Amino acid sequence: MALGSAKVQQRFDNPREILGDRLREGSIYRLLADHGHGMFPDDYFADCYADSMKGRPTIPARVMATVMVLQAFEGLSDREACDRLEVDLRWQAAAGVDTGAQAFHPTALVGQRNRLRASSRPGVCSRTPRWWRRRPGP
């Protein structure tokens, strides 16, 4: 299976540029658009798939994590969240994808949540601390 990675070079149809200042300062969409790649780098979930014979899905970590965060923020179903990624410029900007990006199948969210739930068990997905597990420095 191929390793999913985020595009570094954006096309002219970058939703972040299209929205400009309409992507409000202080909003979760702006935070994720401006800092999402640093928060969720390409290898963010890689340890969850290290022992898998099937490898890792081709959905970039930033896209998957952003959809999961915004889904919880807006209280959406898996299908609604995937649809929103496909049609909402704020979601596209936050996920770092170009306009017209196609969403992934909603069952990918189910699989990722199952892997994250399993990560609380010793030895599963525990090599890389998640941002919600990080403790502030001294």
N, C-alpha and C positions, 0 to 999 in steps of 0.2 A: 504494500500500500504506500502511496505517496504521502509525504509529510506536508501538511498544509502550512502556508506561510502568507504573511500579509504583503500587499504590494507596497513598495517603498515610494515609487514614483506615481503620483496621482495624475489622472487625465484632466482635460479641461473641464470636465463635467463633475468636478469635485463638489459635493453638497456643502462642505464647510465653507467654500468660497462663494457658492451661490447664496447661502443664507447670510453670510457676513455677520453684521451686528444684530440681525434678527435671531441669531442663536444667542440667547440672553446670557450675559455674564452672571455667574452664580448658579446657573441651571445645571442639572445633572448631565444634560445633553452637551453643553459647552465643556464641562469638566472632562467627560469621556472623549469628546472630539479633540481637545487640546492635549490630554495626558493619557489617553487610552493605550497607546502603544507602549509607553513606559510602565503602565499598570499591568498590562496583560501582554507581555512579549510572546513571540512565536512559540517558545518552548514552555510556556506557562503550565500547560497540562501534560507535557511530555512524560513525566514520571508516572502518570496514571496508566500509560500504555506500554511501559517498558517491558512488562512481563507478558504482554498480549501477543499471541501468535498472529493475530490479524493486523497488528500495527496500530497506527493512530489515524483517526479520521482526517480528511483533507480540509476541514473547516478551520480556518485560522483561529487561534486561541482568542485573539482580541474580539473577533466577531462573535464567537460563542459566548464568551464572558459578558460582553456588552449586551447581547440579547437577553441573557439570564438576569442581569442586573436591571435592565429596563422593564423586563417582563414582571419582575417582582415589584418594581417601583410603580408601574401602572396597573398591576393586578390583572394581567391578561392570561388567557389560556396559551398553551403551546402553539396552537394553530394561529391564534390572533397575533402572537409575538412574531412568528415567522412572516405573516402577512405584513405586519407593520414594518419589518426590516425591508421588505420589497417596495413599499409605497411611501414611506414617511421620510422626508429629507432629514429631519432631526435624528432619526434612528440611523440613517445611512452615514451622516456626519459623525455621529458618536462611534459607530463601528469602524470607521475609516474605510468605507467602501465607496465606489463611484455610484452615481445615479444609474438607475437601471440594473443594479445588482440583483441577482436572483437569490431568493431565500433558500435555505436548506429545508429538508423535511422535518416536521415537528418531532418525530420520534428521536431525532438526534439530541434534542434537549432532554428527553427521558433517559437516554443512555448516559449522557454526561452527568445528570443529577445522580444516577445510580453509582457511577464511578466516584463522584465526590462524597456521597454518603459512605461508601466503602473506605474512603480515605481516612476516616476516623479510626479504623482498625489498624493496629500496628503492622507495619510492613507493606501497606497498600497506599500508594500515592503519598508517602510521607517524606520523601527525600527533599522536596522543594516546599518551603512554607508558603501558604497562600496569604494574600494580602490581609484577609480577615483574621489570620492567626498571628500576624506580626505584632510584636510587642514594641512599644516606644523605647528608644534608647535611653541611656542614663541621663 
